[in-house]
Structures are given as C-alpha cells and as structure tokens.
Amino acid sequence: MKKSTSKLTQSIHEGSAGDPIYGGLVNPIYPSSAYDYDTLVRYPRYFNTPNQLAVVTKMAALENGEDGLLFSSGMAAIMTSLFALVKSGDHVLFQKDLYGGTHHAALNELKRYGIEHTMADVSDLSKFEKAIRPNTKIIYIETPSNPLLKITDIKAVATIARKHKIATIIDNTFASPVNQNPIDLGIDIVTHSGTKYIGGHSDLSCGVAVSTKRLIEKIRASAMHFGGSLDAHTAYLVERSLKTIVLRVKQQNKNAMAIADFLETETKVGSVFYPGLKSHPDHKIAKRQMPGGFGGMLSFEVKADPDKFLKRLKFIRKAVSLGGVESTVAQPTKTSHAKLTPQERKQFGISEKLLRLSVGAEDAHDLIADIKQAL
Ligand SMILES: *Cc1c(COP(=O)(O)O)cnc(C)c1O
C-alpha cells in the first residue's frame, strides 16, 4: 500500500510492525539491551533498538524528515544536536527569545567549551543577518516562543542560513509536529521536548531530533558518546502517545482559540498573547507557517492579584511544564523566567501579572467558566 501523507494515518500506522509471533496489532515492548551482533550491532545507547526506532519512524513521517533520534529529554536532543555540529572557536547564532533551559545552557555550557554565541532579535531580519560571523556554524530558532508566543519567520531565517551555508536548528516544541513542519520551510534539524505534546499526558520525559539521514548520522555519532538515550518501556509509552497526537493537539488548538477569543473581550484581563488572534503582531506569518493550527499555548495579563486568581482556579492546575491533556497555568516570573533580573524581565516584557496557559483537551466551556469565576 502507498504510504499515507495524512498526519492522522501516519500517527497511527507509521512504525507499527505489530507482533509477528502472536499476530498482535501493536508493537511489543523489546526490553533487550543485548542483541546478537551478526547482522547489526543493536544497543540502547546506539539509538537503534526496536521501540526507539518505532518512535523515530513516526516522528520522521510527521515532520517530513528522513530520519531521527529519540532522546531521554528535550535538552538532551537540543544539546547533543548542537555539540555534534560545532567545535571550539565556532559561533552559534540564537534568536533572543529562548526556552530558559536553552538560554542558560548557551551561557553556561557553550562558553566553557570555547564556543561563541550571540543572542539576536530575530524580528528584525536584516539585523539578525548582520549578527552572522565568518565562524557561525549554526542558526538556532524557536517559534512560537515562550512565554509571549512571538513568531519567528521560519522560511526567511532558513533562506538567510542557506545563503551563508549555515546549518539551522529549530525547537518545534510549542507548535508540535501537528501544527508546524519546519523542514518543509528549509530548516535542517527539528528538535522537540517530547515531554510536552509528544508525550501529552504529563507522565514521561523524552526528546526527539528529526533531520536528513546524513545529519542524523552525524548527530548519532556524538549521541553515542553523550549517552542521552531512552529506555524501551518509556519509548513504548511515547509511541502509544503519538497515536493520538493529532486528536489531542487539534482539540487543544480549538480550545486555545476559544479561550483567547474570550480573554480578549474580558475587561479584567490586560494583554492577550496568542498567534491565532488577529491582534497578534505576527498573526499573518503564523497563519502561513502553521497550517495545522496555532497551538495550545497562550499568555495573558490579569489586572488583579495573580496569586488570588491562581488559587481560585478549579480545573486549571498550577504547574510547570506544558502540553498535557490537562490544562495547566504558570507564572513565568516564578517559573521559566525566575532567574532573570527585574531589568531583563522588563526588557523581555514579562511582568508579575503575566500568566502562561497550557490549554488541555477538556471541554472549552468548562475551561472558560473556570477562568471566568476565578477572575
Ligand atoms: C520543556 C522544553 C524544553 C526542554 O525539554 P526537557 O524535556 O524538559 O528537557 C526545550 N524547549 C522547550 C520549548 C520546552 O518547552
């Protein structure tokens, strides 16, 4: 049968070999860490055991890539991909709005190994291009960004990078492979914190990198040294989660849009940040590069005391992390951006009143009612 290009079908069938011995429908869990080596040397830390490969096959199909690697966390996927492609004396150009973990890894780890970096504002593309140096080896972007849901023009950045022959990495965690496929827009490597939408049930940690066969082999060589592989049992859970990723994320997109529309009309709420809103400054770019939807993440400012608001919420739980089927809310000044100085926060536009909502897959009416009563 011809391979399907539908994400719904891919998420369910890609990488599903089933159970050849008993005729079961789903892939068995293969816990072996030791394999006969006559045909191929299989080993968990070589990133090539059956349950790891089942996830990679699904993810490569969903992201329109050739191959991938399954890691034990999102940071393992990001840092291994970065370190595999640079050496001391090289330069990495990051967009300024980054996930906190990546921001601090750039400051603390890259620097120690003699890898230079710049964090530049990517909303001004000609300025961003000017930050490229002769030794720039990687351009790294992330969109939508955390927590203000800023949108980076993926195709424009990929075009600049190709002109200068620089490899590109994108953190596609917030969008998920359902909403945005950066490889189609010219990006080389897509990474995910699979702890978020890929797992989707707030109960596992993993990371994924998807790219061409050539680049994945290069990253694999370093990954085997750094060792951030995932065990078979968790890999099976990831595969199981991926079968419903389209259903989950479509519902989360719909809910987030409904909540954003409601929040915009609510007088007790200040600014609302959601790329699906026409009022979002980058709505047009988002519409072009997120054909699947605008995602389940949004932020807004409450006019009253944010602590009181958070305490009154019933369905929506206060928690770090995101992307689960259950809605969660976090105050960036106390979580992702706690380490920044007040000046830095002001510069990023992150106030005490800002709340970041990870919209789950519940009934939107219940979520809106919950927010309404808490306001
Ligand atoms: C959570 C997250 C990461 C890091 O992933 P871990 O699985 O926690 O290592 C990276 N980028 C983004 C955008 C994230 O939300």
The ligand as an SDF file (V2000), in Angstrom:
LIG
                    3D

 15 15  0  0  0  0  0  0  0  0999 V2000
   10.4720   21.8150   28.0340 C   0  0  0  0  0  0  0  0  0  0  0  0
   11.1540   22.4470   26.8910 C   0  0  0  0  0  0  0  0  0  0  0  0
   12.4640   22.1150   26.5420 C   0  0  0  0  0  0  0  0  0  0  0  0
   13.2960   21.1470   27.3520 C   0  0  0  0  0  0  0  0  0  0  0  0
   12.7680   19.8710   27.3460 O   0  0  0  0  0  0  0  0  0  0  0  0
   13.0020   18.8010   28.5440 P   0  0  0  0  0  0  0  0  0  0  0  0
   12.2190   17.6230   28.0790 O   0  0  0  0  0  0  0  0  0  0  0  0
   12.4940   19.4180   29.7930 O   0  0  0  0  0  0  0  0  0  0  0  0
   14.4690   18.5580   28.6120 O   0  0  0  0  0  0  0  0  0  0  0  0
   13.0220   22.7190   25.4340 C   0  0  0  0  0  0  0  0  0  0  0  0
   12.3250   23.6270   24.7110 N   0  0  0  0  0  0  0  0  0  0  0  0
   11.0740   23.9810   25.0110 C   0  0  0  0  0  0  0  0  0  0  0  0
   10.3730   24.9890   24.1760 C   0  0  0  0  0  0  0  0  0  0  0  0
   10.4390   23.4100   26.1160 C   0  0  0  0  0  0  0  0  0  0  0  0
    9.1820   23.7840   26.4120 O   0  0  0  0  0  0  0  0  0  0  0  0
  1  2  1  0
  2  3  1  0
  2 14  2  0
  3  4  1  0
  3 10  2  0
  4  5  1  0
  5  6  1  0
  6  7  2  0
  6  8  1  0
  6  9  1  0
 10 11  1  0
 11 12  2  0
 12 13  1  0
 12 14  1  0
 14 15  1  0
M  END
$$$$
